[in-house]
Amino acid sequence: MKITREFCPGDRYIYDFGLCSYENGWAQVDTAQDASYFGTWANPTRLMIFSYCEGDTTLKEAAWPEEFATELREIDEWNRTHGYGPAKIDPGFDPAMKAAFEGLGLVKMLH
């Protein structure tokens, strides 16, 4: 998995309504630790997971669908273990996005 880390001061909302919006193919990965300073999004088409935490950004790019699905399951497991879980993927009202996550075997992680 390719990982790119950067720093971007501000808050998560520039991603919610911009780069990581539903319109751009991203779904929010909800956890109990979500706040203005923390968020995670997943793009099932581009096989990418993006996280924002207090200005630190991490973009994970999976090489194949199984790697992407495994990473999301590991995010869920980490959040459950540390009291922030479960991690749930919100595909919004987009049937195609929901179907993409279902096709990756992530039905149990969907809202």
KOLGU-4560 file (N, C-alpha, C; in nm, 3 decimals, padded with zeros to 5 digits):
<recs>
<n_xx: 00.085 n_yy: -00.117 n_zz: 00.000 ca_xx: 00.000 ca_yy: 00.000 ca_zz: 00.000 c_xx: 00.089 c_yy: 00.124 c_zz: 00.000 mol: A seq: 1 type: MET>
<n_xx: 00.060 n_yy: 00.215 n_zz: -00.090 ca_xx: 00.133 ca_yy: 00.341 ca_zz: -00.096 c_xx: 00.073 c_yy: 00.436 c_zz: 00.008 mol: A seq: 2 type: LYS>
<n_xx: 00.159 n_yy: 00.499 n_zz: 00.088 ca_xx: 00.114 ca_yy: 00.592 ca_zz: 00.192 c_xx: 00.181 c_yy: 00.727 c_zz: 00.170 mol: A seq: 3 type: ILE>
<n_xx: 00.100 n_yy: 00.833 n_zz: 00.166 ca_xx: 00.150 ca_yy: 00.970 ca_zz: 00.151 c_xx: 00.104 c_yy: 01.050 c_zz: 00.272 mol: A seq: 4 type: THR>
<n_xx: 00.199 n_yy: 01.113 n_zz: 00.340 ca_xx: 00.167 ca_yy: 01.196 ca_zz: 00.458 c_xx: 00.203 c_yy: 01.341 c_zz: 00.430 mol: A seq: 5 type: ARG>
<n_xx: 00.114 n_yy: 01.430 n_zz: 00.473 ca_xx: 00.136 ca_yy: 01.574 ca_zz: 00.458 c_xx: 00.078 c_yy: 01.646 c_zz: 00.579 mol: A seq: 6 type: GLU>
<n_xx: 00.097 n_yy: 01.777 n_zz: 00.582 ca_xx: 00.039 ca_yy: 01.859 ca_zz: 00.688 c_xx: -00.043 c_yy: 01.969 c_zz: 00.624 mol: A seq: 7 type: PHE>
<n_xx: -00.167 n_yy: 01.985 n_zz: 00.671 ca_xx: -00.256 ca_yy: 02.088 ca_zz: 00.618 c_xx: -00.336 c_yy: 02.146 c_zz: 00.734 mol: A seq: 8 type: CYS>
<n_xx: -00.293 n_yy: 02.261 n_zz: 00.788 ca_xx: -00.365 ca_yy: 02.318 ca_zz: 00.901 c_xx: -00.508 c_yy: 02.356 c_zz: 00.863 mol: A seq: 9 type: PRO>
<n_xx: -00.595 n_yy: 02.351 n_zz: 00.959 ca_xx: -00.735 ca_yy: 02.384 ca_zz: 00.936 c_xx: -00.823 c_yy: 02.286 c_zz: 01.011 mol: A seq: 10 type: GLY>
<n_xx: -00.931 n_yy: 02.244 n_zz: 00.947 ca_xx: -01.017 ca_yy: 02.143 ca_zz: 01.007 c_xx: -01.063 c_yy: 02.045 c_zz: 00.900 mol: A seq: 11 type: ASP>
<n_xx: -01.132 n_yy: 01.942 n_zz: 00.943 ca_xx: -01.173 ca_yy: 01.836 ca_zz: 00.852 c_xx: -01.276 c_yy: 01.878 c_zz: 00.750 mol: A seq: 12 type: ARG>
<n_xx: -01.344 n_yy: 01.990 n_zz: 00.774 ca_xx: -01.456 ca_yy: 02.027 ca_zz: 00.689 c_xx: -01.413 c_yy: 02.067 c_zz: 00.549 mol: A seq: 13 type: TYR>
<n_xx: -01.287 n_yy: 02.107 n_zz: 00.532 ca_xx: -01.241 ca_yy: 02.135 ca_zz: 00.396 c_xx: -01.237 c_yy: 02.006 c_zz: 00.314 mol: A seq: 14 type: ILE>
<n_xx: -01.227 n_yy: 01.893 n_zz: 00.380 ca_xx: -01.230 ca_yy: 01.764 ca_zz: 00.311 c_xx: -01.373 c_yy: 01.713 c_zz: 00.295 mol: A seq: 15 type: TYR>
<n_xx: -01.455 n_yy: 01.729 n_zz: 00.400 ca_xx: -01.595 ca_yy: 01.686 ca_zz: 00.393 c_xx: -01.666 c_yy: 01.747 c_zz: 00.272 mol: A seq: 16 type: ASP>
<n_xx: -01.643 n_yy: 01.874 n_zz: 00.248 ca_xx: -01.715 ca_yy: 01.945 ca_zz: 00.143 c_xx: -01.629 c_yy: 01.973 c_zz: 00.021 mol: A seq: 17 type: PHE>
<n_xx: -01.510 n_yy: 01.913 n_zz: 00.015 ca_xx: -01.419 ca_yy: 01.936 ca_zz: -00.097 c_xx: -01.364 c_yy: 01.807 c_zz: -00.152 mol: A seq: 18 type: GLY>
<n_xx: -01.236 n_yy: 01.786 n_zz: -00.128 ca_xx: -01.166 ca_yy: 01.671 ca_zz: -00.186 c_xx: -01.230 c_yy: 01.537 c_zz: -00.153 mol: A seq: 19 type: LEU>
<n_xx: -01.282 n_yy: 01.521 n_zz: -00.033 ca_xx: -01.337 ca_yy: 01.391 ca_zz: 00.010 c_xx: -01.489 c_yy: 01.390 c_zz: 00.015 mol: A seq: 20 type: CYS>
<n_xx: -01.552 n_yy: 01.468 n_zz: -00.072 ca_xx: -01.698 ca_yy: 01.476 ca_zz: -00.073 c_xx: -01.758 c_yy: 01.356 c_zz: -00.147 mol: A seq: 21 type: SER>
<n_xx: -01.887 n_yy: 01.334 n_zz: -00.125 ca_xx: -01.958 ca_yy: 01.229 ca_zz: -00.197 c_xx: -01.952 c_yy: 01.254 c_zz: -00.347 mol: A seq: 22 type: TYR>
<n_xx: -01.959 n_yy: 01.381 n_zz: -00.385 ca_xx: -01.955 ca_yy: 01.416 ca_zz: -00.527 c_xx: -01.824 c_yy: 01.372 c_zz: -00.593 mol: A seq: 23 type: GLU>
<n_xx: -01.719 n_yy: 01.361 n_zz: -00.514 ca_xx: -01.589 ca_yy: 01.317 ca_zz: -00.565 c_xx: -01.565 c_yy: 01.168 c_zz: -00.543 mol: A seq: 24 type: ASN>
<n_xx: -01.670 n_yy: 01.096 n_zz: -00.501 ca_xx: -01.660 ca_yy: 00.950 ca_zz: -00.489 c_xx: -01.616 c_yy: 00.897 c_zz: -00.354 mol: A seq: 25 type: GLY>
<n_xx: -01.618 n_yy: 00.983 n_zz: -00.251 ca_xx: -01.572 ca_yy: 00.943 ca_zz: -00.118 c_xx: -01.690 c_yy: 00.921 c_zz: -00.024 mol: A seq: 26 type: TRP>
<n_xx: -01.675 n_yy: 00.827 n_zz: 00.066 ca_xx: -01.773 ca_yy: 00.802 ca_zz: 00.173 c_xx: -01.703 c_yy: 00.824 c_zz: 00.306 mol: A seq: 27 type: ALA>
<n_xx: -01.774 n_yy: 00.880 n_zz: 00.401 ca_xx: -01.716 ca_yy: 00.900 ca_zz: 00.533 c_xx: -01.712 c_yy: 00.768 c_zz: 00.609 mol: A seq: 28 type: GLN>
<n_xx: -01.602 n_yy: 00.745 n_zz: 00.679 ca_xx: -01.589 ca_yy: 00.629 ca_zz: 00.768 c_xx: -01.610 c_yy: 00.683 c_zz: 00.909 mol: A seq: 29 type: VAL>
<n_xx: -01.728 n_yy: 00.659 n_zz: 00.964 ca_xx: -01.767 ca_yy: 00.716 ca_zz: 01.093 c_xx: -01.713 c_yy: 00.635 c_zz: 01.210 mol: A seq: 30 type: ASP>
<n_xx: -01.661 n_yy: 00.706 n_zz: 01.311 ca_xx: -01.618 ca_yy: 00.644 ca_zz: 01.437 c_xx: -01.659 c_yy: 00.737 c_zz: 01.551 mol: A seq: 31 type: THR>
<n_xx: -01.646 n_yy: 00.690 n_zz: 01.672 ca_xx: -01.680 ca_yy: 00.772 ca_zz: 01.789 c_xx: -01.581 c_yy: 00.885 c_zz: 01.811 mol: A seq: 32 type: ALA>
<n_xx: -01.466 n_yy: 00.883 n_zz: 01.745 ca_xx: -01.368 ca_yy: 00.990 ca_zz: 01.765 c_xx: -01.380 c_yy: 01.102 c_zz: 01.661 mol: A seq: 33 type: GLN>
<n_xx: -01.478 n_yy: 01.094 n_zz: 01.571 ca_xx: -01.494 ca_yy: 01.200 ca_zz: 01.472 c_xx: -01.518 c_yy: 01.334 c_zz: 01.540 mol: A seq: 34 type: ASP>
<n_xx: -01.453 n_yy: 01.436 n_zz: 01.488 ca_xx: -01.464 ca_yy: 01.572 ca_zz: 01.542 c_xx: -01.414 c_yy: 01.668 c_zz: 01.436 mol: A seq: 35 type: ALA>
<n_xx: -01.417 n_yy: 01.796 n_zz: 01.464 ca_xx: -01.368 ca_yy: 01.894 ca_zz: 01.367 c_xx: -01.221 c_yy: 01.874 c_zz: 01.335 mol: A seq: 36 type: SER>
<n_xx: -01.149 n_yy: 01.808 n_zz: 01.423 ca_xx: -01.006 ca_yy: 01.786 ca_zz: 01.405 c_xx: -00.971 c_yy: 01.644 c_zz: 01.362 mol: A seq: 37 type: TYR>
<n_xx: -01.072 n_yy: 01.558 n_zz: 01.336 ca_xx: -01.044 ca_yy: 01.420 ca_zz: 01.296 c_xx: -01.152 c_yy: 01.366 c_zz: 01.203 mol: A seq: 38 type: PHE>
<n_xx: -01.110 n_yy: 01.297 n_zz: 01.100 ca_xx: -01.204 ca_yy: 01.231 ca_zz: 01.010 c_xx: -01.133 c_yy: 01.134 c_zz: 00.918 mol: A seq: 39 type: GLY>
<n_xx: -01.211 n_yy: 01.037 n_zz: 00.868 ca_xx: -01.159 ca_yy: 00.938 ca_zz: 00.774 c_xx: -01.262 c_yy: 00.919 c_zz: 00.664 mol: A seq: 40 type: THR>
<n_xx: -01.212 n_yy: 00.904 n_zz: 00.540 ca_xx: -01.297 ca_yy: 00.885 ca_zz: 00.424 c_xx: -01.240 c_yy: 00.772 c_zz: 00.339 mol: A seq: 41 type: TRP>
<n_xx: -01.327 n_yy: 00.705 n_zz: 00.262 ca_xx: -01.283 ca_yy: 00.596 ca_zz: 00.175 c_xx: -01.345 c_yy: 00.612 c_zz: 00.037 mol: A seq: 42 type: ALA>
<n_xx: -01.266 n_yy: 00.584 n_zz: -00.066 ca_xx: -01.312 ca_yy: 00.590 ca_zz: -00.204 c_xx: -01.303 c_yy: 00.449 c_zz: -00.263 mol: A seq: 43 type: ASN>
<n_xx: -01.418 n_yy: 00.381 n_zz: -00.281 ca_xx: -01.416 ca_yy: 00.242 ca_zz: -00.326 c_xx: -01.378 c_yy: 00.224 c_zz: -00.473 mol: A seq: 44 type: PRO>
<n_xx: -01.386 n_yy: 00.329 n_zz: -00.550 ca_xx: -01.349 ca_yy: 00.321 ca_zz: -00.691 c_xx: -01.199 c_yy: 00.338 c_zz: -00.710 mol: A seq: 45 type: THR>
<n_xx: -01.144 n_yy: 00.436 n_zz: -00.640 ca_xx: -01.000 ca_yy: 00.463 ca_zz: -00.651 c_xx: -00.917 c_yy: 00.383 c_zz: -00.550 mol: A seq: 46 type: ARG>
<n_xx: -00.986 n_yy: 00.309 n_zz: -00.462 ca_xx: -00.921 ca_yy: 00.225 ca_zz: -00.359 c_xx: -00.829 c_yy: 00.308 c_zz: -00.270 mol: A seq: 47 type: LEU>
<n_xx: -00.883 n_yy: 00.421 n_zz: -00.223 ca_xx: -00.807 ca_yy: 00.512 ca_zz: -00.138 c_xx: -00.877 c_yy: 00.535 c_zz: -00.005 mol: A seq: 48 type: MET>
<n_xx: -00.796 n_yy: 00.555 n_zz: 00.099 ca_xx: -00.846 ca_yy: 00.590 ca_zz: 00.232 c_xx: -00.769 c_yy: 00.714 c_zz: 00.275 mol: A seq: 49 type: ILE>
<n_xx: -00.843 n_yy: 00.817 n_zz: 00.316 ca_xx: -00.782 ca_yy: 00.944 ca_zz: 00.356 c_xx: -00.819 c_yy: 00.974 c_zz: 00.500 mol: A seq: 50 type: PHE>
<n_xx: -00.721 n_yy: 01.013 n_zz: 00.580 ca_xx: -00.746 ca_yy: 01.049 ca_zz: 00.720 c_xx: -00.689 c_yy: 01.187 c_zz: 00.748 mol: A seq: 51 type: SER>
<n_xx: -00.763 n_yy: 01.261 n_zz: 00.830 ca_xx: -00.720 ca_yy: 01.394 ca_zz: 00.875 c_xx: -00.721 c_yy: 01.393 c_zz: 01.027 mol: A seq: 52 type: TYR>
<n_xx: -00.610 n_yy: 01.433 n_zz: 01.089 ca_xx: -00.603 ca_yy: 01.440 ca_zz: 01.235 c_xx: -00.519 c_yy: 01.561 c_zz: 01.275 mol: A seq: 53 type: CYS>
<n_xx: -00.586 n_yy: 01.664 n_zz: 01.321 ca_xx: -00.520 ca_yy: 01.785 ca_zz: 01.371 c_xx: -00.418 c_yy: 01.841 c_zz: 01.272 mol: A seq: 54 type: GLU>
<n_xx: -00.451 n_yy: 01.839 n_zz: 01.144 ca_xx: -00.364 ca_yy: 01.893 ca_zz: 01.041 c_xx: -00.279 c_yy: 01.790 c_zz: 00.971 mol: A seq: 55 type: GLY>
<n_xx: -00.258 n_yy: 01.676 n_zz: 01.035 ca_xx: -00.182 ca_yy: 01.569 ca_zz: 00.970 c_xx: -00.276 c_yy: 01.492 c_zz: 00.877 mol: A seq: 56 type: ASP>
<n_xx: -00.233 n_yy: 01.474 n_zz: 00.752 ca_xx: -00.314 ca_yy: 01.399 ca_zz: 00.656 c_xx: -00.239 c_yy: 01.273 c_zz: 00.613 mol: A seq: 57 type: THR>
<n_xx: -00.314 n_yy: 01.167 n_zz: 00.593 ca_xx: -00.257 ca_yy: 01.041 ca_zz: 00.546 c_xx: -00.346 c_yy: 00.988 c_zz: 00.435 mol: A seq: 58 type: THR>
<n_xx: -00.285 n_yy: 00.964 n_zz: 00.320 ca_xx: -00.355 ca_yy: 00.905 ca_zz: 00.207 c_xx: -00.297 c_yy: 00.766 c_zz: 00.184 mol: A seq: 59 type: LEU>
<n_xx: -00.383 n_yy: 00.665 n_zz: 00.191 ca_xx: -00.342 ca_yy: 00.527 ca_zz: 00.165 c_xx: -00.405 c_yy: 00.484 c_zz: 00.033 mol: A seq: 60 type: LYS>
<n_xx: -00.320 n_yy: 00.436 n_zz: -00.058 ca_xx: -00.365 ca_yy: 00.393 ca_zz: -00.189 c_xx: -00.339 c_yy: 00.243 c_zz: -00.203 mol: A seq: 61 type: GLU>
<n_xx: -00.447 n_yy: 00.167 n_zz: -00.209 ca_xx: -00.435 ca_yy: 00.021 ca_zz: -00.220 c_xx: -00.403 c_yy: -00.018 c_zz: -00.364 mol: A seq: 62 type: ALA>
<n_xx: -00.328 n_yy: -00.124 n_zz: -00.378 ca_xx: -00.290 ca_yy: -00.173 ca_zz: -00.510 c_xx: -00.400 c_yy: -00.262 c_zz: -00.570 mol: A seq: 63 type: ALA>
<n_xx: -00.483 n_yy: -00.322 n_zz: -00.485 ca_xx: -00.589 ca_yy: -00.409 ca_zz: -00.532 c_xx: -00.706 c_yy: -00.404 c_zz: -00.433 mol: A seq: 64 type: TRP>
<n_xx: -00.825 n_yy: -00.444 n_zz: -00.476 ca_xx: -00.945 ca_yy: -00.433 ca_zz: -00.391 c_xx: -00.934 c_yy: -00.504 c_zz: -00.256 mol: A seq: 65 type: PRO>
<n_xx: -00.872 n_yy: -00.621 n_zz: -00.253 ca_xx: -00.860 ca_yy: -00.695 ca_zz: -00.127 c_xx: -00.778 c_yy: -00.617 c_zz: -00.024 mol: A seq: 66 type: GLU>
<n_xx: -00.675 n_yy: -00.550 n_zz: -00.071 ca_xx: -00.590 ca_yy: -00.470 ca_zz: 00.019 c_xx: -00.670 c_yy: -00.353 c_zz: 00.078 mol: A seq: 67 type: GLU>
<n_xx: -00.752 n_yy: -00.291 n_zz: -00.005 ca_xx: -00.838 ca_yy: -00.180 ca_zz: 00.038 c_xx: -00.937 c_yy: -00.229 c_zz: 00.145 mol: A seq: 68 type: PHE>
<n_xx: -01.005 n_yy: -00.340 n_zz: 00.118 ca_xx: -01.103 ca_yy: -00.394 ca_zz: 00.212 c_xx: -01.037 c_yy: -00.436 c_zz: 00.343 mol: A seq: 69 type: ALA>
<n_xx: -00.920 n_yy: -00.496 n_zz: 00.335 ca_xx: -00.847 ca_yy: -00.537 ca_zz: 00.455 c_xx: -00.811 c_yy: -00.416 c_zz: 00.540 mol: A seq: 70 type: THR>
<n_xx: -00.767 n_yy: -00.308 n_zz: 00.477 ca_xx: -00.730 ca_yy: -00.187 ca_zz: 00.551 c_xx: -00.852 c_yy: -00.130 c_zz: 00.623 mol: A seq: 71 type: GLU>
<n_xx: -00.967 n_yy: -00.127 n_zz: 00.559 ca_xx: -01.088 ca_yy: -00.077 ca_zz: 00.624 c_xx: -01.128 c_yy: -00.166 c_zz: 00.742 mol: A seq: 72 type: LEU>
<n_xx: -01.114 n_yy: -00.295 n_zz: 00.726 ca_xx: -01.144 ca_yy: -00.386 ca_zz: 00.838 c_xx: -01.047 c_yy: -00.364 c_zz: 00.954 mol: A seq: 73 type: ARG>
<n_xx: -00.921 n_yy: -00.335 n_zz: 00.922 ca_xx: -00.822 ca_yy: -00.307 ca_zz: 01.027 c_xx: -00.854 c_yy: -00.176 c_zz: 01.099 mol: A seq: 74 type: GLU>
<n_xx: -00.903 n_yy: -00.077 n_zz: 01.026 ca_xx: -00.946 ca_yy: 00.049 ca_zz: 01.088 c_xx: -01.061 c_yy: 00.020 c_zz: 01.185 mol: A seq: 75 type: ILE>
<n_xx: -01.156 n_yy: -00.062 n_zz: 01.142 ca_xx: -01.268 ca_yy: -00.101 ca_zz: 01.228 c_xx: -01.217 c_yy: -00.172 c_zz: 01.354 mol: A seq: 76 type: ASP>
<n_xx: -01.129 n_yy: -00.268 n_zz: 01.337 ca_xx: -01.076 ca_yy: -00.344 ca_zz: 01.451 c_xx: -01.001 c_yy: -00.253 c_zz: 01.548 mol: A seq: 77 type: GLU>
<n_xx: -00.918 n_yy: -00.162 n_zz: 01.496 ca_xx: -00.843 ca_yy: -00.070 ca_zz: 01.582 c_xx: -00.940 c_yy: 00.016 c_zz: 01.663 mol: A seq: 78 type: TRP>
<n_xx: -01.042 n_yy: 00.069 n_zz: 01.597 ca_xx: -01.139 ca_yy: 00.154 ca_zz: 01.667 c_xx: -01.216 c_yy: 00.077 c_zz: 01.773 mol: A seq: 79 type: ASN>
<n_xx: -01.253 n_yy: -00.046 n_zz: 01.745 ca_xx: -01.323 ca_yy: -00.129 ca_zz: 01.844 c_xx: -01.232 c_yy: -00.157 c_zz: 01.964 mol: A seq: 80 type: ARG>
<n_xx: -01.107 n_yy: -00.192 n_zz: 01.936 ca_xx: -01.011 ca_yy: -00.225 ca_zz: 02.042 c_xx: -00.985 c_yy: -00.106 c_zz: 02.133 mol: A seq: 81 type: THR>
<n_xx: -00.984 n_yy: 00.015 n_zz: 02.076 ca_xx: -00.949 ca_yy: 00.134 ca_zz: 02.153 c_xx: -01.071 c_yy: 00.215 c_zz: 02.199 mol: A seq: 82 type: HIS>
<n_xx: -01.190 n_yy: 00.157 n_zz: 02.187 ca_xx: -01.310 ca_yy: 00.221 ca_zz: 02.239 c_xx: -01.374 c_yy: 00.325 c_zz: 02.148 mol: A seq: 83 type: GLY>
<n_xx: -01.336 n_yy: 00.329 n_zz: 02.021 ca_xx: -01.393 ca_yy: 00.426 ca_zz: 01.927 c_xx: -01.481 c_yy: 00.359 c_zz: 01.822 mol: A seq: 84 type: TYR>
<n_xx: -01.499 n_yy: 00.230 n_zz: 01.833 ca_xx: -01.568 ca_yy: 00.156 ca_zz: 01.728 c_xx: -01.713 c_yy: 00.133 c_zz: 01.760 mol: A seq: 85 type: GLY>
<n_xx: -01.782 n_yy: 00.077 n_zz: 01.666 ca_xx: -01.732 ca_yy: 00.027 ca_zz: 01.539 c_xx: -01.711 c_yy: 00.140 c_zz: 01.438 mol: A seq: 86 type: PRO>
<n_xx: -01.629 n_yy: 00.115 n_zz: 01.339 ca_xx: -01.615 ca_yy: 00.207 ca_zz: 01.226 c_xx: -01.723 c_yy: 00.169 c_zz: 01.126 mol: A seq: 87 type: ALA>
<n_xx: -01.801 n_yy: 00.267 n_zz: 01.082 ca_xx: -01.910 ca_yy: 00.241 ca_zz: 00.989 c_xx: -01.894 c_yy: 00.331 c_zz: 00.867 mol: A seq: 88 type: LYS>
<n_xx: -01.913 n_yy: 00.273 n_zz: 00.750 ca_xx: -01.901 ca_yy: 00.348 ca_zz: 00.625 c_xx: -02.039 c_yy: 00.402 c_zz: 00.588 mol: A seq: 89 type: ILE>
<n_xx: -02.044 n_yy: 00.531 n_zz: 00.557 ca_xx: -02.170 ca_yy: 00.596 ca_zz: 00.519 c_xx: -02.170 c_yy: 00.620 c_zz: 00.368 mol: A seq: 90 type: ASP>
<n_xx: -02.238 n_yy: 00.533 n_zz: 00.290 ca_xx: -02.241 ca_yy: 00.552 ca_zz: 00.145 c_xx: -02.341 c_yy: 00.658 c_zz: 00.100 mol: A seq: 91 type: PRO>
<n_xx: -02.404 n_yy: 00.725 n_zz: 00.196 ca_xx: -02.504 ca_yy: 00.825 ca_zz: 00.162 c_xx: -02.624 c_yy: 00.758 c_zz: 00.098 mol: A seq: 92 type: GLY>
<n_xx: -02.687 n_yy: 00.830 n_zz: 00.006 ca_xx: -02.805 ca_yy: 00.777 ca_zz: -00.063 c_xx: -02.771 c_yy: 00.732 c_zz: -00.204 mol: A seq: 93 type: PHE>
<n_xx: -02.643 n_yy: 00.704 n_zz: -00.227 ca_xx: -02.595 ca_yy: 00.666 ca_zz: -00.360 c_xx: -02.592 c_yy: 00.514 c_zz: -00.374 mol: A seq: 94 type: ASP>
<n_xx: -02.686 n_yy: 00.456 n_zz: -00.449 ca_xx: -02.689 ca_yy: 00.310 ca_zz: -00.465 c_xx: -02.560 c_yy: 00.255 c_zz: -00.526 mol: A seq: 95 type: PRO>
<n_xx: -02.498 n_yy: 00.330 n_zz: -00.616 ca_xx: -02.375 ca_yy: 00.282 ca_zz: -00.680 c_xx: -02.260 c_yy: 00.275 c_zz: -00.580 mol: A seq: 96 type: ALA>
<n_xx: -02.251 n_yy: 00.375 n_zz: -00.491 ca_xx: -02.145 ca_yy: 00.372 ca_zz: -00.391 c_xx: -02.169 c_yy: 00.258 c_zz: -00.293 mol: A seq: 97 type: MET>
<n_xx: -02.293 n_yy: 00.241 n_zz: -00.252 ca_xx: -02.326 ca_yy: 00.131 ca_zz: -00.162 c_xx: -02.290 c_yy: -00.003 c_zz: -00.227 mol: A seq: 98 type: LYS>
<n_xx: -02.325 n_yy: -00.018 n_zz: -00.353 ca_xx: -02.295 ca_yy: -00.142 ca_zz: -00.426 c_xx: -02.145 c_yy: -00.165 c_zz: -00.437 mol: A seq: 99 type: ALA>
<n_xx: -02.068 n_yy: -00.058 n_zz: -00.453 ca_xx: -01.922 ca_yy: -00.072 ca_zz: -00.462 c_xx: -01.864 c_yy: -00.129 c_zz: -00.333 mol: A seq: 100 type: ALA>
<n_xx: -01.910 n_yy: -00.079 n_zz: -00.219 ca_xx: -01.862 ca_yy: -00.132 ca_zz: -00.091 c_xx: -01.913 c_yy: -00.275 c_zz: -00.068 mol: A seq: 101 type: PHE>
<n_xx: -02.036 n_yy: -00.301 n_zz: -00.108 ca_xx: -02.089 ca_yy: -00.438 ca_zz: -00.096 c_xx: -02.006 c_yy: -00.535 c_zz: -00.180 mol: A seq: 102 type: GLU>
<n_xx: -01.969 n_yy: -00.492 n_zz: -00.301 ca_xx: -01.888 ca_yy: -00.574 ca_zz: -00.389 c_xx: -01.750 c_yy: -00.605 c_zz: -00.333 mol: A seq: 103 type: GLY>
<n_xx: -01.704 n_yy: -00.522 n_zz: -00.241 ca_xx: -01.575 ca_yy: -00.543 ca_zz: -00.175 c_xx: -01.589 c_yy: -00.629 c_zz: -00.049 mol: A seq: 104 type: LEU>
<n_xx: -01.711 n_yy: -00.675 n_zz: -00.023 ca_xx: -01.733 ca_yy: -00.759 ca_zz: 00.095 c_xx: -01.742 c_yy: -00.682 c_zz: 00.225 mol: A seq: 105 type: GLY>
<n_xx: -01.779 n_yy: -00.554 n_zz: 00.217 ca_xx: -01.782 ca_yy: -00.468 ca_zz: 00.336 c_xx: -01.924 c_yy: -00.437 c_zz: 00.383 mol: A seq: 106 type: LEU>
<n_xx: -02.018 n_yy: -00.525 n_zz: 00.353 ca_xx: -02.159 ca_yy: -00.504 ca_zz: 00.390 c_xx: -02.175 c_yy: -00.476 c_zz: 00.539 mol: A seq: 107 type: VAL>
<n_xx: -02.105 n_yy: -00.550 n_zz: 00.623 ca_xx: -02.120 ca_yy: -00.535 ca_zz: 00.769 c_xx: -02.068 c_yy: -00.401 c_zz: 00.819 mol: A seq: 108 type: LYS>
<n_xx: -01.988 n_yy: -00.331 n_zz: 00.739 ca_xx: -01.936 ca_yy: -00.201 ca_zz: 00.783 c_xx: -02.024 c_yy: -00.085 c_zz: 00.738 mol: A seq: 109 type: MET>
<n_xx: -02.125 n_yy: -00.111 n_zz: 00.655 ca_xx: -02.211 ca_yy: -00.004 ca_zz: 00.605 c_xx: -02.316 c_yy: 00.037 c_zz: 00.709 mol: A seq: 110 type: LEU>
<n_xx: -02.350 n_yy: 00.167 n_zz: 00.708 ca_xx: -02.460 ca_yy: 00.216 ca_zz: 00.792 c_xx: -02.589 c_yy: 00.158 c_zz: 00.740 mol: A seq: 111 type: HIS>
</recs>
